[in-house]
Structure formats: C-alpha cells, structure tokens
C-alpha cells in the first residue's frame, strides 16, 4: 500500500500500532455499531450519545491509551457533545444483549480476515469446530453504588461465559450475567442455543451437568468435559476399564458410563465414553486421576486426552485480558457498565489476535502462536496510539483502511507485519522460582525501614571484607 509521509513513518517505526488502528477501522465501523444497538436494545434509545461513541471511549480505557474512563472522556468530550454524567448514565443502562452482540459482530467480521491471511492454526480435530468454554467472574469494584458503601463485603459486578475458537484464537461469543452469585450452569441453555451439529465443546468439570450433556446430544453436537463427582444423574459404570495407551503425563483408560435421567420405565438412558487419565504426578489439589466424559466416537482416547489439555488456551486468553488489557475497570460499579467494558475488552483481544495472526504469517513462524506477548504488543500500542491519532487525521484512516475489501486488508496487514521486529514482542521466559524463605525477623504489626536494612547489609558486608 502507498501511505503519505506522516503515516509511513508510523508504519516504519511502530507497525503494530498502525495495524491495530487499521483492524479497528474494519472491526468497529461506527454505522454498523449504531445499527447493532438499534437491533438489540429493548429499553435504551440513541439520542445525542451514540453507541459507537461509547465503545470508542471504553476502548481508549481498555487498551491503556487513557488511564480511566473519565480520562478517555476528557480526551474526546468535544466530539461526544455530552456531559460525563450522561456518559456514565448511558453505560449503566446498556443492556447485556447489546454487549453480547458487539462481541459476536466483531468476531464474525474478523474470522474471515484471519482465514484470508491463512493465519489459522491446524485443526485440533478434523471434522469438528472445536470451541473451548469457560467462565470469568469480574473482579470487585469500588463501593460507588450507595447500597455498598457501608458493607464490609466487596461488590461484584457480574460474570461472563466465553467461547474461544482455538484455531483463530478469537473469542467468538460471550454470555453476560449481571448477578455475580448466579450459578454458571444457569447460563448453559444460552450456550446450547447457539451450537451447531459439527461443534465440539471442551469444558472443565464445573460445566459437567446432566441437562447440559443431554441438550448438546439433542443438538447433534459433541462435548469433551471433565467429569464432576456429583452432578451427573444416576450414573453407572459398565464393565471394567481398559488401558488404551499413555501420554506424557499418565496412563489412559477407557470405560462406558451410563446415565439414567429417571427411574421410571422408558425414560431416557444414554451411554457415554468415560476416559480416565491416571497421572504420573498428582495435581496441585492432590488428584491422581482425571475423568473425562464424551460422546465423540471413532477418535482415539489418547488423542481426546491431549485435546482436553488444550483447555489452557482459554486460561491464557483470560490472563492476557487481565494483563494486556484493562478488561475489568473497578470504577464501573454498575453491572451493565462493567459487562459492556469487559465485552469491549474481548472485542479488542480479538483485534490483537488478528495482529498476531498477521505477524505469524508474515514471518512464517508457527511458534509465534504461543511466543507472541499480548502484553508487549499492548504496551507498544498504548505508548504510540495517542500521538499517532494526533498526527494522522481520523478521515485518513477511514480512507486508507475502512474502504478496503477483505482481500486487500489481509494483504495490507501481512505487508505491514513484515516490518515488525518480532524479538521485541516475544514472551520472556522466567527462571525457576526460588522457594520463599521463612520469615523470622521483625514484628507482623510494625513497620521496618528498607533503607536501614540495606545500610545494615552494607555494614555487615564491609566488616566481612576488612576482617
């Protein structure tokens, strides 16, 4: 692509920031965001403050370009044309289905872009669309809501279930819930409703519920879930378990598990595969065996065990949301506002995943799937973004990127990604941590002067040298 001189300098000096803005132009077109709001909002309406403007303000705070929502508002209040109180009122009333639609829309726009760049990782299980399910409880907020000010208990603004596509590294769907104390399993019917026949859900034992298993089967979809000790109804093991192979972490056995949903004659009974991994080393919780239940047929049990181990992908994604992006803003105390900010962070994480895919393709290095650091990428973007937006007018970004079709944008991203110095953005490998020494000095309820401790150390060192 041809850029003017100012933009070309940013392409040369900070290509990831230019890529971030370019993908954002494609993923968050203002007209489409406002249309989404009109389609999904039931109580709220758009007046002076547009939904696209709210997303833009939150994106500045989430990416670290501005240190808070208020600072983000101050940076663009002339364009918003409303008071900060009006902004917070709008955030507090944004319905969760609008926040969910934001994530779904951006994921739907970005998945074809990753495929066009050939940035997908190899299929985990050919013939299935593998999705990893997990939940995230938003962290405690400040006590700004009147009812929380006199409480010792910390206020929790809500929770979300998230579906991650490990091939594209995109979070393709979220299921927000305003009640932080609600059981995660109460949200599972919403997950089932969006499943397709070739989907394979991988989930931890908290999602191992009899109704969930039955509903997935009725949708002709598949599951690979760690068995919970007490949630499957009237379960019964049939026959002896048989050793079928080994992995690096243990020995794999297989057995049939029968679930009876009622004791009444003629009621539904289903049979599943129960795969057991007998570990060489116990887990941190002291568990020596891990049991998985699945309805996947014709696939080796050892391969399914290795597939389940890919669950850590979504754990890493949540960690990156926490470290690289400000996904949980503690000043947003009202549940709807906090959940909208989290969903904006999820959509921004998806943009970062597209950047990583472009860098992998440009440098032809599959190892970058795990080695690229979202934290270092976000740090570079936050440091450069504000100055770049001052130097390059908004309409120039629209002219340069928003009007490209998907093939042109994919080519442009890979071309810019070739300028990225990959060494700057690789994860740093930590040395093995030393065990913590027992604390014997000082008193728990008193302070110590660090300067005096260092001076004392120097004094002892000097005496040892002169002895």
N, C-alpha and C positions, 0 to 999 in steps of 0.2 A: 504494500500500500504506500501511497505518497502522503506525507504529512507536511504541514508547514514547519518553519524552522523552530518555533517555540515547542510545539508538540513533539517534534523529532528529538529534541534534547531530552525530554522526559522518557521517550521510548528508549533512548540510548542509556540514560542514567538510572532510570527506575522502571524497567519494562513491566514488572508485576503490578505496579500502581496503574499504569495505562491499561493493562489487561483487565484489572478489576473494574475500572470505570467503563471499559468497553462492554464487558459481560453484563454489568449492572444496567447499562442502557438497553440491552437486549432483554434481560430478565424482568426488569421493572418498568415497562412502558407506562407512563402516568395515565394515559387514556384507558388502558386495559385494567389497571388497578382500580380506578374510579368505577369502571363498569362492573368489576367484581363486587365492589361494595354495594352497588345498586342491586345486583343479582341476589346477594346473600343476606344483606341486612334486613331485619324484620321490624325493629323499633327505631333505630337511628336513621337519620337522614343527612344528606350533604347540603350544607349551606355555604358559608364563606370558606370554611376549612375543609379541604378535600382529603380523602383517604390517602391518596398518593403523597400528599404533603406530610401527613403524619408518618407514613412509612419512611420518608426521606429523613425526617427529624430523628426517628428512632435508629435508623441505620447509621447516622453520624455518631450516636452514643454507643451503639453496639460494637462498631468497628474500632472505637477508641479515637476516632478523629476529633471528637469532643468528649470531655470527661464526664458529662452528665447530660440528662435530657434538657435541663434548663440551659446549659451552655450551648447545646445544639440549637435550641430555640433562639437564643440570643444571636447566633451566627446567621440566622436566616429569617428573623422576625419581620423584616420589611417585606419579603416575598410572601410570608404567611398572611400578614394583614389582620391577625387576631391577637388577643392577649394570651399570656402564658396560662392564665387560669382557664381560658376557653380551650386551650390545647389539652390541659390535664383533664378537664371535664369530658372532652371527646374521647381521650384514651380510656378513661374509666368506664365509658359506656359502649366501647367497641365489642360487639358480640363475638363469641368464640367461633362460630361458624364462619365469620369473615376472616379471622386469623387462620383458621384451617384452610380456607380457600386460597389464601395468599401462598401458603407452602405448596399446596397441590398445583397451583398455576405455575409457579416458578420451576418446580421440579419437572412438570410436563414440558415446559419450554426448553429446559436445559438438557434433558435426557437425549433428545435427538442431536443436540450440539456435540455432546460427548461422543456419541456413536459416529457422527460425521467426521470427527477428528481421529477416529479409531483409538479413542482413549479408554475403552472398556477393558477391564481385566478379564482373563479367561473365565468361562462359565464354571461355577462351582459344581454344578450337577446338570449336565446337558439334558434338555427337555423340560426343565423347570425354571420358573422365575423365582429365585431364592430371595426371601425377604427376612430380615432379622428384626424381631420385635423386642422392645424393652421400654421401660418406663423411667421418667425423670420427675422427681419432686422438686419444685422450685425452692430455692433457699429462703430462709427467713428474711423478712423485710424490716424496715424501721417501723416504729409504732406511731405512724401518722394518722391512721384511722382512729377516730375518737374512742371507740369501744376497746381498743387495745392498749391505750396509754397507761392504764392503771394495772395492767396484768404483768405478772412475772413471766408467764408463758410467752414464747416467741410466736409472732403471727406468720402463718404460712399462706402464700397467695394462690396455691393451686398445684396442678400436676399435669403431665402430658404422657401419653403413649406415643412412641415414634416407630415408624417403619423405615429401615435403611436398606437400600439396594446395594449389596457389596460389589457388584460389577461396575457400577458407575460411581460408587461412593456418594450417592445422593440420598438425602432423607426425603422420601417420596410422599410421605403422609404423616400427619400428626392428629392426635385425638385429645384435644384440651379438655380439662375438667377444672372448674372453679373451686370445688370442695377438696382441699388438701387431705382430708381424712377419709375420703371415699375409697373403697376397695378398688384396686386397679382392675380386678376382674369384672367390675360393673361396666367397664368401657369396652369389654371384648366383643359384645354384639356389634358395635360400630366397626371393629376391625373385620369381623366376618362379612359384613355387608359389602365391603369393597374387594373381597377376594375373587379371583378368577380360577378357572379349572386347573391351570398349569402352575399355580402358585405353591410354593413350599415355605411354610412359616417355621423359622427356628426361634425358639424362645427358652427362657430359663424356667425353673420349676414353679415360680410364682404364678405362671400362666397355665399350669397343668391343671385344668378343671374339666370335669366330665362333660358339661354342657358345651364348652369351647371345642373339645375334641369332636363331639358329635356334630356340631354345627359345621366345622371345617369339612368333615366327611360328606355331609349333605350338600355342600357346595362343590363337591368333587375336587377339592383342593387337598393339599398334603401338609403334614406337620412333622417336626422333629423337636420334641420337647423333653426337657429333663423331668423325670417323674417326681412328683411331690409325694411325701409319705402318707398323706391323709385325704387328698382331695378327690381322687377317682372313686366313683361309687361302686361298691360291691365287686371289687377286683379279685381275680383269682388267677394264680399261675398254673399253667397246664404243662405237664411233662417236666423233664429235667433240663436244666440249662446246659448248652453245648458250647464248648470252646470253638471259636471260629477264626481266631487269629490274634495278632499282637500289634501294638503301636509303640511309639517311643515311651509312652507314659504308663502302659499297662497291658493287661491281657483282656481280650474281648470275648464275651459270651453272649449267646442269644437264647431266648425263650419266648413262648407265647403267653400273652396276657389277655385274659377275658374280662370284659366289663359288662355288668348286668345293670341296666338302668331302672329295673323294677323287679320285685319278687313275684309279680303277677304273671301267670302263664301267658305266653305270646308277646310279652313285652320285648323291647329291643335289646339284643345282646350283640356286642361287637368284639372282634378279636384283633389284637394289635401285636406288633413285634416289640419285644422288650429287650433292649440291648444293654448289657452291663459291661462297664469298664472297671476291672479290678486294678487299682492303681499300684505302681511300684512304690510310690511315696504318698503318704496321706496328704490331704488338702490342709489349708491353714485352719480349717474347722475340725480337723481330725478325721475326716471321712475317708474311708478306704475304698469305697465303691461308688460309682456314679451310674445311675439307671436312666436310660432314655426310652421314650415310647414314640412309635412312629407308625404311620400307615403306608409308608413308601415300600413298594415291593420291587424285587428284581435288582436291588442295589446291595452290594456287599456291606455287611455290618461294620467292618473296619473303616470303610470309606465314610459311612454315616457318622461314625465317631469323630473322624478327622473333620468332617463337615461341621459338626456341632462346635468344635473348637474355634471355628471362625466367628463365634459369638463375640469374641473380644473386639471385633471390628467396630461394633456399635459402642462398646465401652470407651474405645479410643476416640470415637466421634464425640461422645458426651464430654470427655476430658478436654478435647480441643475447643468445644463450645465454651467451656468454662475458662480455659487458659488463654486462648487466642481471641475470643470474642466475649464481650460483656453481655452474656445471654440472660443473666439474672440481675436486674437493676434493683438494688434494695430500696430505692426511693419510690418505686412504683408499687404501692401497697395494695391497691385495689386489684382483685383477681383478673378482671378483664384486661386491664392495662398491662399487668405483669405477663399474662399469657400472650398478648399481642407482641410485646418486646421479645419474648422467647421465640415466637414464630418468625419474627424478623431476623433474629439471630440464626435460626435454622435455615432460612432462605439465603442468608449471607454465607453460611457454611457451605451451602450448595454452590454458590458462586466460587468460593475458594476451591472446592473440589474440581470445578471446571478448569481453573487456573492450573491446578496440579496435573490434571489430565493433559493439558496442552504442553506443559513442561516435560512430562514423561514422553510424549510423542516427539517433541522437537529434539530431545536429547537421546532418544532411542534407548532409554534405560528403564526396564521394568522394575528394577529395585527401588526406584523413586516412589513407588506406590506406598511403601512403608517409611521411607527415609526422609521425605519432604516434610518439613515442620510447618504446620499451620500457624504456630506462634510466631516464628520468624517472618513468615510472609505477612501476617497481620501487622507486626511491628513496623515493617518497611512501609506498608500501605498507610498506616496511621501517621507516620512521620512525614510522608511526602504529599498525601492527598490534599490537604488544605491549601498548600502553596500551589499545587498543580491546578486546582479549581479556580484560583485567582488568576493564574497566568493564561489559562485556556478557557475561553467563554463556554457557557453551557450549550449554546446553539451549535458550536463547532463539534462537540461530542455527538450531538444528535445527527449532524450532517455526516460525521465520519463513521459512526458505528450503527446507529439505530436504523438506518435505511438499508443496511446490508442484508442479503438473504443468508440463510443458514450456511450454505456452502462458502460464501465469501467471508463470513465471520469466522468460520472454522479455519480457513486458510490464513486469515489475518492473525488470529491468535497464535497459531503454531509458528508463524513467521516472527512475531514479536517474542515469543517464548525462547527462540534460539539465542536471543541476546541476554537471557537470564544467566547470571553466574550461580550455578547450582550449588557450589560449595558454600555459599553464604546462607543457604536455606536448608541444609541438611540437619537432621537431628543430631544433637551431641550425645555421645554415649557416656553414661556416668560410670565411674569406677564403683566397685563393690563397696557398699556402705559399711563403715566400721560399727561394731556394736557400741551402744551407748554406755558410757561408764556409770557406775553407781554414784549418786550424788550424796556426798558426805559433809561438805563444808557449808558454813553459813546457816541461816535460820529461814524457814519457809515464809515467815511473816515479816521479814525485814529486807531492806534493800542493800545492795553492795555497789561500790564504785568500780566500774570497769577499769577506769584509768589507774586506780590504786592497785588493782590486781595485776595489770600489765607492768606497772612500775615494780611491784614486788617480784614478778617473774624475772625482770631485767636485773634486779638487785641480786637475786639468787644465782643468775647466770654469770654475772660479773664476779661474784665471790668464788664461784667454781673455777673460773678461768684463772684467777690470781692465786688459788690455793696450790 
